[in-house]
């Protein structure tokens, strides 16, 4: 697939990811032989062990050899082959196994398994072999909602179809070997690779759009909007100049369409109108600036498109439930407690 056609949309994704605070890790390096099956808990349950301070955790599995089946609720079993990643954007409990319908192995001590990352699992009945790494990505709940809401509960993407995917797999093999050695730094490299895997999954998901027509492909959500030619162009404009006093007419002109077409398509895909989205994005940017330091509120207000700090304070309080100054103090206090 020619990625150049999607360059504006991928630019908007890059701009967003610069704001999103991501953290994560590869937490299991598994070698399985058929028959095998294990139950993965809901992300909300696993988060207390994986990333206790995280508001949202997304679990993913990358198959590096062989194949397996992912099962989630009443959805049809999904076969995942080497070079493919399966993620669970809504954090649902799920099963991974060599075939559908197998009884999961009895749960072990997850806390003990995660005491050294990545934990190693060797399990199964001696048949066909599957190798898999399991990881997670943690981020702010509001930003996770922006990125992930509207995605299906189970998503599979192929990494081996991209140059970045081949590099990630090679780097992952090296980093896993380093993590087993006494030399320092291996776990930090794996954390960065977990972030890269997650980002590449989002990119691949966008590029899987059916000729850019997300509505025809039945997709909804922010990533579907990014992958859409018209909505993606409007989103790119918003992200490039969030402080600009955009109107729907101006965004439509930038996207090369009419006001009514953009407004309807934006609402259908993203679930809100363009100006409502602009306000939400400004508040996310403001929250990042408030976390970062002691920049005056008036300056932050101007940076995100408000003429007065009073108007900014009112909008921020509606979004976050507290005035900017109080919210900043609360964040600083929480950071100090974690240190």
NORFENSUL-V466978 format. One record per residue. N is the residue number from 1. PHI is phi as a letter, one per 30 degrees, with the letter a starting at -180 (none if undefined). D_FIRST is the distance of its C-alpha to the first C-alpha in Angstrom with 2 decimals. Layout:
n;phi;d_first
N;PHI;D_FIRST
N;PHI;D_FIRST
This chain:
n;phi;d_first
1;none;0.00
2;d;3.81
3;d;6.04
4;d;8.94
5;d;9.01
6;c;9.82
7;e;12.18
8;d;15.33
9;d;14.64
10;d;13.91
11;d;17.06
12;d;19.00
13;d;18.06
14;d;19.28
15;d;22.42
16;d;23.15
17;d;22.80
18;d;25.30
19;c;27.78
20;d;27.13
21;c;29.55
22;c;27.77
23;b;29.63
24;a;29.17
25;a;29.64
26;d;28.89
27;c;31.98
28;b;31.90
29;c;31.06
30;c;31.58
31;b;32.39
32;b;33.01
33;b;34.35
34;d;34.57
35;d;36.09
36;a;35.31
37;a;34.52
38;b;34.91
39;c;35.02
40;c;33.24
41;d;35.23
42;e;34.05
43;e;32.66
44;d;35.71
45;d;37.94
46;d;36.06
47;e;35.77
48;d;39.48
49;c;38.98
50;d;35.51
51;a;35.89
52;e;39.18
53;c;38.75
54;d;35.26
55;d;35.03
56;b;31.78
57;b;30.26
58;c;26.92
59;c;26.92
60;b;23.99
61;b;23.96
62;c;21.76
63;d;22.43
64;c;22.69
65;a;24.45
66;i;25.09
67;a;24.30
68;a;26.09
69;b;26.40
70;c;26.23
71;b;28.76
72;b;29.41
73;h;32.33
74;c;32.15
75;d;28.38
76;d;27.37
77;e;26.89
78;c;23.35
79;d;22.64
80;b;20.91
81;c;20.08
82;e;20.07
83;i;17.22
84;c;16.86
85;c;18.47
86;c;20.44
87;b;21.91
88;b;24.68
89;e;24.33
90;c;27.75
91;i;29.55
92;d;30.77
93;d;32.72
94;a;30.95
95;b;31.46
96;b;29.59
97;a;30.95
98;d;30.74
99;a;31.26
100;d;31.79
101;i;35.25
102;d;36.66
103;d;39.24
104;d;38.04
105;d;39.98
106;d;42.68
107;d;41.57
108;c;42.71
109;d;43.60
110;d;40.36
111;d;42.15
112;d;43.33
113;d;39.91
114;d;38.45
115;d;41.41
116;b;39.50
117;c;35.78
118;d;33.88
119;d;36.16
120;c;35.96
121;b;36.12
122;b;37.00
123;a;37.63
124;k;37.63
125;c;39.46
126;j;38.63
127;d;36.05
128;e;32.33
129;c;31.06
130;b;28.45
131;c;27.80
132;a;26.48
133;c;26.71
134;c;27.48
135;b;27.15
136;b;27.59
137;b;26.84
138;c;29.65
139;a;29.75
140;e;31.94
141;d;32.23
142;d;31.68
143;d;28.47
144;d;27.30
145;d;28.07
146;d;25.99
147;d;22.87
148;c;23.37
149;d;25.53
150;j;23.92
151;d;21.57
152;d;22.54
153;d;24.99
154;b;22.75
155;b;19.04
156;c;17.12
157;b;13.87
158;c;12.65
159;d;13.09
160;d;12.92
161;d;9.17
162;b;9.55
163;d;12.27
164;d;14.06
165;d;14.36
166;d;15.98
167;d;18.24
168;d;19.23
169;d;20.27
170;d;22.26
171;d;23.86
172;d;24.71
173;d;26.57
174;d;28.48
175;d;29.34
176;d;30.59
177;d;32.84
178;d;34.07
179;d;34.83
180;d;37.19
181;c;38.99
182;d;41.83
183;d;40.13
184;d;39.23
185;j;35.86
186;d;33.76
187;d;33.64
188;d;32.54
189;d;29.60
190;d;28.58
191;d;28.88
192;d;26.42
193;d;23.98
194;d;24.39
195;d;23.45
196;d;20.33
197;d;19.26
198;d;19.92
199;d;18.01
200;d;14.89
201;d;15.29
202;d;15.51
203;d;12.36
204;d;10.40
205;d;12.46
206;d;11.56
207;d;7.77
208;d;8.83
209;e;10.64
210;d;11.08
211;h;10.02
212;i;11.72
213;c;14.89
214;d;16.13
215;d;19.50
216;d;18.43
217;d;16.60
218;i;19.93
219;c;18.97
220;b;21.54
221;j;22.23
222;d;21.35
223;d;17.79
224;d;17.23
225;d;18.88
226;d;16.76
227;d;13.59
228;c;15.55
229;e;15.71
230;d;19.52
231;d;20.50
232;d;18.01
233;d;19.62
234;d;23.03
235;d;22.36
236;d;21.28
237;d;24.57
238;d;26.58
239;d;25.29
240;d;25.84
241;b;29.36
242;d;30.68
243;d;34.28
244;d;33.98
245;d;35.92
246;d;33.04
247;c;33.84
248;d;31.60
249;d;32.23
250;d;31.02
251;d;27.84
252;d;27.21
253;d;27.89
254;d;25.43
255;d;22.74
256;i;23.90
257;b;25.39
258;c;28.80
259;e;30.55
260;d;30.92
261;d;27.31
262;d;26.07
263;e;28.89
264;d;28.27
265;d;24.50
266;d;24.96
267;d;27.71
268;d;25.84
269;d;22.81
270;d;24.45
271;i;27.86
272;a;29.86
273;d;30.39
274;e;29.01
275;d;32.41
276;d;32.97
277;d;29.65
278;e;30.70
279;d;33.97
280;d;32.43
281;d;30.14
282;d;33.19
283;d;35.12
284;d;32.52
285;d;32.63
286;d;36.41
287;d;36.64
288;d;34.75
289;d;37.14
290;d;40.11
291;d;39.17
292;d;38.71
293;l;42.25
294;c;45.19
295;e;43.75
296;e;46.10
297;d;45.12
298;d;45.67
299;d;43.11
300;d;40.52
301;e;41.30
302;d;40.72
303;d;37.49
304;c;35.96
305;j;37.37
306;c;40.90
307;d;43.96
308;b;46.39
309;d;46.32
310;d;48.14
311;d;45.31
312;d;42.84
313;d;45.09
314;d;45.36
315;d;41.58
316;d;41.04
317;d;43.82
318;d;42.32
319;d;39.01
320;c;40.43
321;i;43.96
322;a;45.78
323;d;46.46
324;e;44.37
325;d;47.30
326;d;48.18
327;d;44.60
328;d;44.29
329;d;47.56
330;d;46.42
331;d;43.20
332;d;45.25
333;d;47.71
334;d;45.07
335;d;43.56
336;d;47.08
337;d;47.76
338;d;44.67
339;d;45.58
